[in-house]
Amino acid sequence: MTDQTPVIVVGAGLSGLATALTCALNGRPAIVLEAADLVGGAAAYSGGQVWVGGNHVAVREGIEGDSKELTETYIRDVASHLAPEVLDEQALLRWLDTSPDAMRYFEDHGAIRWTVIPGLADYHNEAQGALPQGRYLTNEVIDGSVLGEWREKLRYSPYFPVGTTYRELLTKGRRATYVDDAGEEQGATKRSHAGLPAFGLSDGTAFEKATDADPLTYGTGVVASFLARVTQDESIQIRTEHRVVELLTEDGKVVGVRAETPDGDVELRGPVVLATSTYDWDPELVTEILGLSEEDWGSVAPETLRGDGIKLARQVGGQIARIPANATPILPGWRSEVGTGFGYGPEYAMPHSMIVDRTGNRYCNDSYWVDIVRRTLDPADKHLPFFLVWDDQHRQKYGLAATAPGGDYPEGLVESADTLEELGEKLGIDAAQLARTAERFSDFAEKGEDPDWGRGSIDYVNTFAGDPENTPSPVLGPITKAPFHGLRLRFVGTGIGTSGVRIDSDGRVLDEAGTRIEGLYAAGSVAALTTTGTAYNSGIALGRGLTLAYLVGHELSGDPVA
């Protein structure tokens, strides 16, 4: 044991809650300071996917064949194709060794009951070490009633159909699940169930048969599970509406924070863990790190993600590590009336749609956000602005955002025309080339293959984003039925910045010289993802955040992980 001065955790997202819990479980109190009036951060808005190689949950559920060595092979292969020099060798090995133990630790201590997301393949199914399932974890259904008064303080995702499970979503298709959920954009309507056992956990099936209660799934459910456990521990305080604006230092050591509150500023003393996620709502940082203007950017993360952790680290000389912008987990999206003003969805991956640049040409696997980002923001060959184009079959089958299948798009969101040439003129795209591109694409779609850009070749996309009932491919369909529709896309952040505060393999913040800043740690997406470099899989951010929480919490409570 070091001492009983509380650890100050800045941010009440998943990583912050897990850090505080680890401290408390090992005998050291913690105070969690959250700038917003709600807890959960970007994780509560997410799909709640936690990617962990060689995990015990897959073994428990009868899925075999994974190992630390195979996971390492996969990450190294994916990371080798773009800026391999940004990968931190020590951090990678520490994460591979520790992540499975961290997931078991949190389950053993009642923070969550994990389950494997069924049939969900790794992003890069062509890479060495890729697996068809077993590495994606999420929570078993938890009932919101176990949170008591904290239920009203929990962020509730407007972007995933909370209350349904991945079993239903992956069986019916992502868009179909949203539409069934009262037709509201991104499943904003809550589903309910009953009959859950004591701690609110089930095997993921009981909710499908019941009619009342408050089932929580996806990122909302993962955060709820941890929050339920945290609020049972009297040595943890969570203080909302406490925005940390300054790190206090003595003799070069971080010794506390100053926070702004509705009742005035307060100062708290203790070692500090930054868990503030990233910079989505700070235009200057977006431009600095991603090179994107406001016209090409938006975010579905909470508006409190203003880069506070990065700015706090810079106050005391913290280094900012850079990952190439075109390796950042951001998604093609649009302005929206749901949530924080922007939206994204699987519509760009649905049949009868394609993405082009202003020349009217396709230039990427336009069903796969990884390839869309990599090629659109390629510093040697950028493709901004970029556009989503689709036909009326897409409108009738899938709708868009808040517009249900067969509905009329709201004024100002979409341009429509009787011909592709007319649509091109309206959007500022080369009209003749757009028509030629659609003709070529439609020929490929009829055959169910895309030799130009490989649309339909990514198992993860076909399973998670496409239409499972469409043949011959869940993501390919001809663009032939008038009227034709299109909109200018923008990149939409989800609270995973990739670039961020430089840390060592155990979450200690480093200065420009690579030296540890004593008393300062970082967990979650505020810390640069040098652990995997330019290799990314959905769920790595949450998985690494929980692993850092486990490592930092143990060190600060005097029991460092060997």
C-alpha positions as CSV (number, residue, x, y, z in Angstrom):
1,M,0.0,0.0,0.0
2,T,1.3,3.5,-0.9
3,D,-1.0,5.9,1.0
4,Q,-4.7,6.6,1.4
5,T,-4.7,9.9,-0.6
6,P,-7.5,9.4,-3.1
7,V,-6.5,8.8,-6.7
8,I,-8.1,11.6,-8.9
9,V,-9.6,10.1,-12.1
10,V,-10.5,12.7,-14.7
11,G,-13.5,11.4,-16.7
12,A,-16.3,9.0,-15.8
13,G,-16.3,6.9,-19.0
14,L,-15.6,3.2,-19.0
15,S,-11.8,3.6,-18.5
16,G,-12.3,6.0,-15.7
17,L,-14.8,3.9,-13.9
18,A,-12.6,0.8,-14.3
19,T,-9.5,2.6,-13.0
20,A,-11.4,3.8,-9.9
21,L,-12.7,0.3,-9.3
22,T,-9.3,-1.3,-9.6
23,C,-7.9,1.2,-7.1
24,A,-10.7,0.5,-4.6
25,L,-10.5,-3.2,-5.0
26,N,-6.9,-3.0,-4.0
27,G,-7.4,-0.7,-1.0
28,R,-7.0,2.8,-2.3
29,P,-9.9,5.3,-2.5
30,A,-10.7,7.2,-5.7
31,I,-12.5,10.3,-6.8
32,V,-13.9,10.4,-10.3
33,L,-14.5,13.9,-11.7
34,E,-16.8,14.2,-14.7
35,A,-17.3,17.4,-16.7
36,A,-20.8,16.5,-17.8
37,D,-23.9,15.9,-15.8
38,L,-24.1,12.3,-17.1
39,V,-21.6,9.4,-16.8
40,G,-20.5,6.9,-19.4
41,G,-18.7,9.2,-21.9
42,A,-18.2,8.0,-25.5
43,A,-18.2,4.3,-24.4
44,A,-21.9,4.6,-23.4
45,Y,-22.7,5.7,-26.9
46,S,-20.8,2.9,-28.6
47,G,-21.5,-0.6,-29.7
48,G,-19.8,-1.9,-26.6
49,Q,-17.4,-4.1,-28.5
50,V,-14.3,-5.1,-26.4
51,W,-11.7,-6.8,-28.6
52,V,-9.4,-9.2,-26.6
53,G,-7.2,-11.9,-28.1
54,G,-6.8,-15.2,-26.3
55,N,-9.6,-14.4,-23.8
56,H,-11.2,-16.8,-21.3
57,V,-14.8,-16.1,-22.5
58,A,-14.3,-17.7,-25.9
59,V,-12.9,-20.8,-24.2
60,R,-15.9,-20.9,-21.8
61,E,-18.3,-20.7,-24.8
62,G,-16.5,-23.5,-26.7
63,I,-14.6,-21.4,-29.2
64,E,-11.1,-22.6,-29.6
65,G,-8.0,-21.9,-31.6
66,D,-6.9,-18.4,-30.4
67,S,-3.7,-17.6,-28.5
68,K,-1.5,-14.7,-27.5
69,E,0.9,-15.6,-30.4
70,L,-1.9,-15.7,-33.0
71,T,-3.2,-12.3,-31.7
72,E,0.3,-10.8,-32.0
73,T,0.6,-12.2,-35.5
74,Y,-2.7,-10.5,-36.5
75,I,-1.8,-7.1,-35.0
76,R,1.7,-7.0,-36.5
77,D,0.4,-8.0,-39.9
78,V,-2.2,-5.3,-40.0
79,A,0.1,-2.6,-38.5
80,S,2.8,-3.4,-41.1
81,H,1.0,-1.9,-44.0
82,L,0.8,1.8,-42.9
83,A,3.4,3.7,-40.8
84,P,4.7,0.6,-38.9
85,E,7.2,2.9,-37.0
86,V,4.4,4.3,-34.8
87,L,3.9,1.0,-33.0
88,D,5.3,0.8,-29.5
89,E,6.9,-2.7,-29.1
90,Q,6.8,-2.7,-25.3
91,A,3.3,-1.4,-25.1
92,L,2.1,-4.1,-27.6
93,L,3.6,-6.9,-25.7
94,R,2.4,-5.6,-22.3
95,W,-1.2,-5.3,-23.7
96,L,-1.1,-8.8,-25.3
97,D,0.1,-10.3,-22.0
98,T,-2.2,-8.4,-19.7
99,S,-5.5,-7.9,-21.6
100,P,-6.9,-11.4,-21.0
101,D,-6.1,-11.2,-17.3
102,A,-7.7,-7.8,-17.0
103,M,-11.0,-9.0,-18.6
104,R,-11.0,-12.0,-16.2
105,Y,-10.3,-9.7,-13.3
106,F,-13.2,-7.5,-13.9
107,E,-15.6,-10.4,-14.3
108,D,-14.3,-12.1,-11.2
109,H,-14.9,-9.0,-9.2
110,G,-18.5,-8.5,-10.4
111,A,-18.0,-5.6,-12.7
112,I,-19.4,-7.4,-15.8
113,R,-20.4,-10.8,-17.1
114,W,-18.8,-11.1,-20.6
115,T,-20.2,-12.9,-23.6
116,V,-18.7,-13.4,-27.0
117,I,-20.4,-11.5,-29.9
118,P,-21.5,-14.5,-32.0
119,G,-20.1,-15.0,-35.5
120,L,-18.3,-11.6,-35.6
121,A,-15.1,-11.8,-37.6
122,D,-11.9,-9.7,-37.2
123,Y,-11.9,-6.6,-39.5
124,H,-9.0,-7.8,-41.6
125,N,-10.0,-11.3,-42.5
126,E,-7.2,-11.4,-45.1
127,A,-4.5,-10.8,-42.5
128,Q,-2.4,-13.5,-40.9
129,G,-3.8,-14.5,-37.5
130,A,-7.4,-13.3,-38.2
131,L,-10.2,-15.3,-36.7
132,P,-13.9,-15.7,-37.8
133,Q,-15.1,-15.1,-34.2
134,G,-14.2,-15.2,-30.5
135,R,-12.3,-11.9,-29.9
136,Y,-15.2,-9.6,-29.6
137,L,-16.7,-9.4,-26.1
138,T,-19.6,-7.5,-24.8
139,N,-21.8,-7.6,-21.7
140,E,-24.7,-10.0,-21.0
141,V,-27.9,-8.0,-20.7
142,I,-28.1,-5.9,-17.5
143,D,-31.3,-4.4,-16.1
144,G,-31.1,-0.7,-15.5
145,S,-32.9,-1.1,-12.2
146,V,-29.7,-2.3,-10.5
147,L,-28.3,1.2,-10.8
148,G,-30.8,2.8,-8.5
149,E,-30.6,6.6,-8.6
150,W,-27.6,6.4,-10.9
151,R,-29.8,5.1,-13.7
152,E,-30.8,8.7,-14.5
153,K,-27.1,9.7,-14.6
154,L,-26.2,7.1,-17.2
155,R,-25.8,8.1,-20.9
156,Y,-28.1,6.2,-23.1
157,S,-27.0,5.6,-26.7
158,P,-29.1,7.0,-29.5
159,Y,-26.9,5.3,-32.0
160,F,-27.4,1.6,-31.2
161,P,-30.7,-0.3,-30.6
162,V,-30.2,-0.6,-26.8
163,G,-32.4,-3.4,-25.4
164,T,-31.7,-5.8,-28.3
165,T,-28.6,-8.1,-28.4
166,Y,-26.0,-8.7,-31.0
167,R,-27.7,-12.0,-31.7
168,E,-30.7,-10.3,-33.0
169,L,-28.8,-7.5,-34.8
170,L,-26.5,-9.9,-36.6
171,T,-29.3,-12.2,-37.6
172,K,-31.5,-9.5,-39.0
173,G,-28.9,-7.0,-40.2
174,R,-28.0,-3.7,-38.5
175,R,-30.3,-1.4,-40.4
176,A,-33.2,-3.7,-40.2
177,T,-32.8,-3.9,-36.4
178,Y,-32.9,-0.1,-36.2
179,V,-36.0,0.2,-38.4
180,D,-37.9,-2.4,-36.4
181,D,-37.1,-0.3,-33.3
182,A,-40.0,2.1,-34.1
183,G,-38.2,3.3,-37.2
184,E,-36.3,6.0,-35.3
185,E,-32.7,6.8,-36.3
186,Q,-30.1,4.5,-34.9
187,G,-32.5,2.7,-32.6
188,A,-33.2,5.6,-30.3
189,T,-36.3,3.8,-28.9
190,K,-35.7,1.6,-25.8
191,R,-36.7,-2.0,-25.8
192,S,-37.6,-3.7,-22.5
193,H,-37.7,-7.0,-20.8
194,A,-38.1,-8.7,-17.4
195,G,-37.2,-11.8,-15.6
196,L,-33.5,-11.1,-14.9
197,P,-31.7,-12.6,-12.0
198,A,-30.3,-10.7,-9.0
199,F,-27.4,-8.6,-10.4
200,G,-29.3,-7.9,-13.6
201,L,-27.3,-10.3,-15.7
202,S,-28.8,-12.9,-18.0
203,D,-27.5,-15.3,-20.7
204,G,-28.8,-12.8,-23.4
205,T,-32.0,-14.6,-24.1
206,A,-34.5,-13.8,-21.3
207,F,-35.1,-10.2,-22.6
208,E,-36.4,-11.5,-25.9
209,K,-39.4,-13.1,-24.2
210,A,-40.4,-10.4,-21.7
211,T,-42.2,-7.2,-21.9
212,D,-41.2,-4.8,-19.2
213,A,-38.1,-3.6,-17.2
214,D,-35.1,-1.8,-18.5
215,P,-32.6,-4.0,-20.5
216,L,-29.2,-2.3,-21.3
217,T,-27.0,-3.6,-24.0
218,Y,-24.2,-2.4,-26.3
219,G,-22.0,0.3,-24.9
220,T,-24.7,1.6,-22.6
221,G,-24.9,-1.9,-21.1
222,V,-21.1,-2.3,-20.7
223,V,-20.8,1.0,-18.9
224,A,-23.9,0.2,-16.8
225,S,-22.4,-3.0,-15.6
226,F,-19.2,-1.3,-14.4
227,L,-21.2,1.6,-12.9
228,A,-23.4,-0.8,-10.9
229,R,-20.3,-2.3,-9.4
230,V,-18.5,1.0,-8.8
231,T,-21.5,2.5,-7.0
232,Q,-21.5,-0.4,-4.5
233,D,-18.0,0.6,-3.3
234,E,-18.0,3.3,-0.6
235,S,-14.4,4.2,-1.2
236,I,-15.3,5.6,-4.7
237,Q,-16.8,9.0,-5.2
238,I,-18.2,10.1,-8.6
239,R,-18.7,13.9,-8.9
240,T,-20.4,15.1,-12.0
241,E,-20.2,18.7,-13.4
242,H,-16.6,18.9,-12.3
243,R,-14.5,19.9,-15.3
244,V,-10.8,19.7,-14.6
245,V,-9.0,22.7,-16.0
246,E,-5.6,22.6,-14.4
247,L,-3.1,20.1,-13.1
248,L,-1.4,21.1,-9.8
249,T,2.4,20.5,-9.6
250,E,5.1,20.7,-7.1
251,D,8.8,20.2,-8.0
252,G,7.8,18.8,-11.4
253,K,5.4,16.3,-10.0
254,V,1.6,16.3,-10.6
255,V,0.0,16.5,-7.1
256,G,-3.6,17.3,-7.9
257,V,-6.2,19.1,-10.0
258,R,-8.3,22.3,-10.1
259,A,-11.8,21.8,-11.3
260,E,-14.6,24.1,-12.3
261,T,-18.0,23.3,-10.7
262,P,-21.4,25.1,-10.6
263,D,-20.5,26.1,-7.1
264,G,-17.1,27.5,-7.9
265,D,-13.6,26.1,-8.3
266,V,-12.3,23.3,-6.2
267,E,-8.8,21.8,-5.7
268,L,-8.2,18.1,-4.9
269,R,-4.9,16.5,-4.1
270,G,-3.6,13.1,-5.2
271,P,-2.1,11.3,-8.2
272,V,-4.0,12.0,-11.4
273,V,-5.3,9.6,-14.1
274,L,-6.5,11.2,-17.3
275,A,-9.5,9.3,-18.7
276,T,-11.2,12.0,-20.8
277,S,-11.3,10.3,-24.1
278,T,-10.4,12.5,-27.1
279,Y,-10.8,15.8,-29.0
280,D,-13.9,15.4,-31.2
281,W,-15.5,18.7,-30.2
282,D,-12.5,20.9,-30.3
283,P,-12.2,22.3,-33.9
284,E,-8.6,23.4,-33.5
285,L,-7.4,20.0,-32.4
286,V,-9.4,18.3,-35.1
287,T,-7.6,20.5,-37.7
288,E,-4.3,20.0,-36.0
289,I,-4.5,16.2,-35.7
290,L,-6.7,15.2,-38.6
291,G,-6.3,18.1,-41.0
292,L,-10.1,18.3,-41.4
293,S,-12.2,21.5,-41.5
294,E,-15.6,21.8,-39.9
295,E,-17.2,21.3,-43.3
296,D,-15.8,17.8,-43.4
297,W,-16.1,16.8,-39.8
298,G,-18.7,15.9,-37.1
299,S,-19.0,13.7,-34.1
300,V,-21.5,11.4,-32.4
301,A,-19.5,11.5,-29.2
302,P,-20.7,13.5,-26.2
303,E,-20.0,17.2,-26.6
304,T,-17.9,17.2,-23.5
305,L,-15.1,15.5,-25.5
306,R,-13.2,18.7,-26.0
307,G,-9.6,17.5,-25.8
308,D,-9.3,18.3,-22.1
309,G,-6.9,15.5,-21.4
310,I,-4.6,16.5,-24.2
311,K,-4.6,20.1,-23.0
312,L,-4.0,19.1,-19.4
313,A,-1.1,16.9,-20.4
314,R,0.4,19.8,-22.4
315,Q,0.2,22.1,-19.4
316,V,2.9,20.0,-17.7
317,G,5.0,19.2,-20.7
318,G,3.3,16.0,-21.8
319,Q,4.1,14.7,-25.3
320,I,1.4,14.2,-27.9
321,A,2.0,11.1,-30.1
322,R,0.8,11.2,-33.7
323,I,-0.9,8.3,-35.6
324,P,-1.5,9.1,-39.3
325,A,-4.9,10.7,-39.8
326,N,-5.9,8.1,-42.3
327,A,-5.6,5.3,-39.7
328,T,-8.1,7.0,-37.4
329,P,-11.3,5.1,-36.5
330,I,-13.8,7.6,-38.0
331,L,-16.8,6.9,-40.1
332,P,-18.6,8.4,-43.2
333,G,-21.7,10.2,-42.0
334,W,-23.9,13.3,-42.2
335,R,-25.7,16.0,-40.3
336,S,-28.6,14.6,-38.3
337,E,-31.2,15.7,-35.9
338,V,-30.5,12.8,-33.5
339,G,-28.1,12.9,-30.6
340,T,-25.5,15.6,-30.9
341,G,-26.3,16.8,-34.4
342,F,-24.5,14.2,-36.6
343,G,-25.2,10.7,-37.6
344,Y,-23.6,7.6,-39.2
345,G,-25.0,4.2,-40.0
346,P,-24.7,1.2,-42.2
347,E,-26.4,2.8,-45.1
348,Y,-23.2,3.4,-47.1
349,A,-22.5,-0.4,-46.9
350,M,-26.0,-1.4,-48.0
351,P,-26.7,-2.7,-51.5
352,H,-27.5,-0.2,-54.3
353,S,-25.1,2.5,-53.0
354,M,-21.5,3.6,-53.7
355,I,-19.1,6.3,-52.7
356,V,-17.4,8.6,-55.3
357,D,-15.2,11.7,-55.3
358,R,-15.9,14.9,-57.2
359,T,-14.5,13.2,-60.4
360,G,-17.4,10.7,-60.3
361,N,-15.0,7.8,-59.7
362,R,-15.0,5.2,-57.0
363,Y,-11.6,4.9,-55.3
364,C,-12.0,2.5,-52.3
365,N,-13.9,-0.4,-50.9
366,D,-16.8,1.8,-50.1
367,S,-18.6,-0.6,-47.8
368,Y,-15.6,-0.7,-45.4
369,W,-14.8,2.3,-43.3
370,V,-11.2,1.4,-42.8
371,D,-10.5,1.5,-46.5
372,I,-12.7,4.6,-47.0
373,V,-10.7,6.5,-44.3
374,R,-7.3,5.3,-45.5
375,R,-7.8,6.2,-49.1
376,T,-9.9,9.4,-48.7
377,L,-7.3,10.9,-46.4
378,D,-4.3,9.5,-48.0
379,P,-1.9,12.5,-47.8
380,A,-0.5,11.8,-51.2
381,D,-3.9,11.4,-52.9
382,K,-6.8,12.9,-51.0
383,H,-10.4,12.4,-52.2
384,L,-12.2,15.3,-50.4
385,P,-15.0,16.1,-50.8
386,F,-16.6,12.6,-51.1
387,F,-20.2,11.6,-51.7
388,L,-22.6,8.8,-51.2
389,V,-24.8,8.0,-54.2
390,W,-27.7,5.5,-54.2
391,D,-30.8,4.6,-56.2
392,D,-34.5,4.3,-55.2
393,Q,-34.2,0.6,-54.5
394,H,-32.0,1.6,-51.5
395,R,-34.5,4.2,-50.4
396,Q,-37.4,1.7,-50.5
397,K,-35.5,-1.1,-48.8
398,Y,-33.3,0.7,-46.2
399,G,-34.2,4.3,-45.8
400,L,-31.5,6.6,-44.4
401,A,-30.9,7.8,-40.8
402,A,-34.3,8.8,-39.4
403,T,-36.1,8.1,-42.7
404,A,-37.6,4.6,-42.6
405,P,-37.7,2.4,-45.8
406,G,-39.9,4.0,-48.4
407,G,-40.1,7.3,-46.6
408,D,-39.3,10.8,-47.9
409,Y,-36.0,12.3,-46.9
410,P,-36.1,15.6,-44.9
411,E,-35.6,18.8,-46.8
412,G,-31.9,19.7,-47.2
413,L,-30.4,16.3,-46.3
414,V,-30.4,14.6,-49.7
415,E,-30.3,15.7,-53.4
416,S,-32.5,13.7,-55.7
417,A,-32.8,13.6,-59.5
418,D,-34.3,11.5,-62.3
419,T,-31.0,10.8,-63.9
420,L,-27.5,10.2,-62.5
421,E,-26.2,13.0,-64.8
422,E,-28.7,15.5,-63.2
423,L,-27.7,14.2,-59.7
424,G,-24.0,14.8,-60.5
425,E,-24.7,18.3,-61.5
426,K,-26.6,19.0,-58.3
427,L,-23.8,17.6,-56.1
428,G,-20.9,19.1,-58.0
429,I,-19.7,15.7,-59.4
430,D,-18.6,15.1,-62.9
431,A,-22.0,14.0,-64.3
432,A,-20.9,11.9,-67.3
433,Q,-18.3,10.0,-65.3
434,L,-20.8,9.4,-62.4
435,A,-23.2,7.7,-64.9
436,R,-20.3,5.6,-66.3
437,T,-19.1,4.6,-62.8
438,A,-22.7,3.5,-61.8
439,E,-23.0,1.4,-64.9
440,R,-19.8,-0.4,-64.3
441,F,-20.6,-0.8,-60.6
442,S,-24.0,-2.2,-61.4
443,D,-22.6,-4.8,-63.7
444,F,-20.3,-6.0,-60.9
445,A,-23.1,-5.9,-58.4
446,E,-25.3,-8.2,-60.5
447,K,-22.5,-10.8,-60.4
448,G,-21.9,-10.3,-56.6
449,E,-18.3,-9.3,-56.9
450,D,-16.2,-6.1,-57.1
451,P,-12.9,-6.7,-58.9
452,D,-12.1,-2.9,-58.8
453,W,-12.2,-2.3,-55.0
454,G,-13.2,-5.5,-53.3
455,R,-16.6,-4.5,-51.9
456,G,-18.1,-7.6,-50.4
457,S,-14.7,-9.2,-49.5
458,I,-14.7,-8.2,-45.8
459,D,-16.4,-10.7,-43.5
460,Y,-16.9,-8.2,-40.7
461,V,-18.7,-5.8,-43.0
462,N,-20.9,-8.4,-44.6
463,T,-22.0,-9.7,-41.2
464,F,-22.3,-6.5,-39.2
465,A,-23.2,-3.8,-41.8
466,G,-24.8,-5.4,-44.8
467,D,-28.2,-6.9,-45.6
468,P,-28.1,-10.6,-44.9
469,E,-31.2,-11.2,-47.1
470,N,-29.7,-9.6,-50.2
471,T,-28.2,-11.9,-52.8
472,P,-25.7,-12.6,-54.3
473,S,-23.9,-10.2,-51.8
474,P,-25.1,-8.5,-48.6
475,V,-23.4,-5.2,-49.7
476,L,-23.7,-5.2,-53.5
477,G,-26.7,-4.1,-55.5
478,P,-27.0,-2.3,-58.9
479,I,-27.7,1.4,-59.0
480,T,-30.3,1.5,-61.7
481,K,-33.7,2.6,-60.4
482,A,-34.7,6.2,-60.6
483,P,-34.9,8.6,-58.9
484,F,-31.3,8.7,-57.8
485,H,-30.1,10.2,-54.5
486,G,-26.9,11.5,-53.0
487,L,-25.3,13.6,-50.3
488,R,-21.9,15.0,-49.5
489,L,-20.4,12.9,-46.7
490,R,-18.3,14.1,-43.8
491,F,-16.1,12.1,-41.4
492,V,-17.8,11.5,-38.1
493,G,-15.8,10.8,-34.9
494,T,-16.9,8.4,-32.2
495,G,-14.5,9.4,-29.4
496,I,-11.5,7.4,-30.6
497,G,-8.9,9.8,-31.7
498,T,-5.9,7.4,-32.1
499,S,-3.4,10.3,-31.7
500,G,-3.2,11.6,-28.1
501,V,-1.1,11.7,-25.0
502,R,2.1,9.7,-25.1
503,I,2.2,7.0,-22.4
504,D,4.5,4.1,-21.6
505,S,3.4,0.5,-21.6
506,D,1.9,0.9,-18.1
507,G,-0.1,4.1,-18.7
508,R,2.5,6.6,-17.3
509,V,2.4,9.9,-19.1
510,L,5.7,10.9,-20.8
511,D,7.2,14.3,-21.6
512,E,8.8,15.4,-24.8
513,A,12.1,13.7,-23.8
514,G,10.3,10.4,-23.2
515,T,10.7,10.8,-19.4
516,R,7.9,9.9,-17.1
517,I,5.9,12.8,-15.5
518,E,5.6,11.7,-12.0
519,G,2.0,11.5,-10.6
520,L,0.3,11.6,-14.0
521,Y,-1.2,8.6,-15.8
522,A,-3.6,8.1,-18.7
523,A,-6.2,5.4,-19.6
524,G,-8.6,5.1,-22.5
525,S,-8.7,7.0,-25.8
526,V,-7.0,10.2,-24.4
527,A,-3.8,8.1,-24.7
528,A,-2.4,7.7,-28.2
529,L,-3.0,4.2,-29.6
530,T,0.7,3.5,-30.0
531,T,-0.1,0.1,-28.5
532,T,-1.2,-1.2,-31.9
533,G,0.0,1.6,-34.1
534,T,-2.0,1.8,-37.3
535,A,-3.6,-1.6,-36.7
536,Y,-7.2,-1.2,-35.5
537,N,-10.2,-3.3,-34.9
538,S,-13.5,-2.2,-33.5
539,G,-13.2,-3.0,-29.8
540,I,-9.5,-2.4,-29.4
541,A,-10.1,1.1,-27.9
542,L,-12.3,-0.3,-25.1
543,G,-10.2,-3.4,-24.6
544,R,-7.0,-1.4,-24.3
545,G,-8.7,1.2,-22.1
546,L,-9.8,-1.5,-19.6
547,T,-6.3,-3.0,-19.7
548,L,-4.7,0.3,-18.9
549,A,-7.3,0.8,-16.1
550,Y,-6.2,-2.5,-14.6
551,L,-2.5,-1.7,-14.8
552,V,-2.8,1.9,-13.5
553,G,-5.2,1.0,-10.7
554,H,-2.9,-1.7,-9.4
555,E,0.2,0.5,-9.5
556,L,-1.5,3.3,-7.7
557,S,-2.7,1.0,-5.0
558,G,0.7,-0.4,-4.4
559,D,0.3,-3.7,-6.1
560,P,1.7,-3.3,-9.6
561,V,1.1,-6.1,-12.1
562,A,4.2,-8.1,-12.7
